[in-house]
Amino acid sequence: MAELTISPEKVGFLIEKAREFDVKDGAVDLDSGSNGADDEIIDVLEDNGKDPVAREISGFIDALSEDEQVDLVALMRLGRGDGTIEEWPELRREAARGRTGRTASYLLGQPMLGDFLAEGLDEFGLLWSDGRTTSVQ
């Protein structure tokens, strides 16, 4: 039976944050000088390289144990369809072999990370909760 070393609550937090990160758009007007009250705060959806959500995700992932980080990568790959739940041990081995210490950067570079993590949890029959606003310890 496949097992996770990372809790569904931690993955759920990352799903929520990854979805926040995924809605960012490339910066359009770097010198807009806009006022949030005037432009309906639209600039908040532009990725200017100083994204606090990306920093929060990176800090959270970097604080996880090595096993939890390996699980995250394998879970993302499972949700992406790179393997099945029956192949979980192999997905984990591949994730551990490819570990470079830059897990957060790797995962943040994956489009639809939140969706892939959610799909991976679904393969385990585990649920996560939408609407979480604070970090899981």
N, C-alpha and C positions, 0 to 999 in steps of 0.2 A: 504494500500500500504506500502510495506517495505521501510524503509529509513535508510541511513547510517549517522552516526555522524562524521565519518572520511572521508576526501576527497579522491577521486580516485587518486589524485596526490601523496598524502602521501602513500597510499597503493602501488602505482606504484613504488615509491622509494624503499619501503620495498621488493617488488617483485624482483626488480633488485638486491638489496643487498643480499637477501636470495638465489638467484640463484648463486651469486658469492660465497657465503658461502657453498652451496651444492656441488660445484665442488671440494672442499678440500678433500684430501685423508689422511689417517693416516700416521704419520711420519714413514719413513722406515729406514733411516740411521741418527740417532740423532747426530753422531759425524762425519758427512761427511766432514766438513771443506771445503765444495765446494765453488767454485767461480762462481757467477752467469754468468759471461762472458764465463766460460768454459763449464758449464752444461746446457746451454740454459734456465737458471733460473727455472729449474724444481722444486726446493725446495719450491718455492712460492706456489705450489699447495698442499703442505703437511701441515696438521693441527698439529701445535706444541703447542697448548694451549695458544698462544699469538696472536691470530688472530685479526688484526685490523678491519676486516670486522665485526666480531662478536661483538667487542666493539662498533663499529659504530651503528650496529643494536640495541644493548642493550640500548645505550644512547638515540637513537631516540625514541624507544618504551617507555622507562622510562619517557621521556619528554612529552609524550602524556597525554591527560586527561583520567580519568577513563573510561568515556563513549567510547572514541576512542579505548582504550585498549580492552574493552569488545567487541566492534565491530570487532576488529582484530581477536580475538579468535573465535567469532561466524562466521566470514567470512571464516576463515580457515576451520572450521568444515563444513560449507555449501559447500565449494569447495571440501572437502574430501568426501562429500556424506552422511554426518551424518543427513541431513535433507534437506528439499526443501525450496524454497523461500517463499512458503506459511507458512512454519513453522518458519520463521525468528524471530518472537517475542519469541518463546520458545527457539530457539538457543541462543538468547541474554540473556534470563533469566538464562539459564543453565551456560552460560559463566560468568555472573555476580555472580551467586551463588558459582561457583568454584574459584573465584578470590582469590589469595593468596598474591598478591603483587609481584609475580615473573613471570609476563607475558612474559618478554623477554626471560628468561630461558626456560619457557614452550614452547614458539613458536620456539626458536632455536633448541629445541630437536625434532621437528617434521620434519621427512624426507619429502622432496618435498614441503616445506613451500611456496616457491615462486609460484609453480604451483597451489597449493591449493588456495592461495590468488587470483591468476589470474582467476581461475575457479569460485571462489566466486563472484568476480566483474562481470564476464560474466553472472552469474545468475541474477544480477541486471540490466544487459544490459548496463553496464558501461565499458568504454575503458580506458586503461592506455597506456603510451607511452614507448617503448623500447628506450634505448640510453641515458637516463638521467644520468648525471654525478655529479650533485650536490644535496645536501639535499633540500627538500621542507620545507619551514618554515610555 
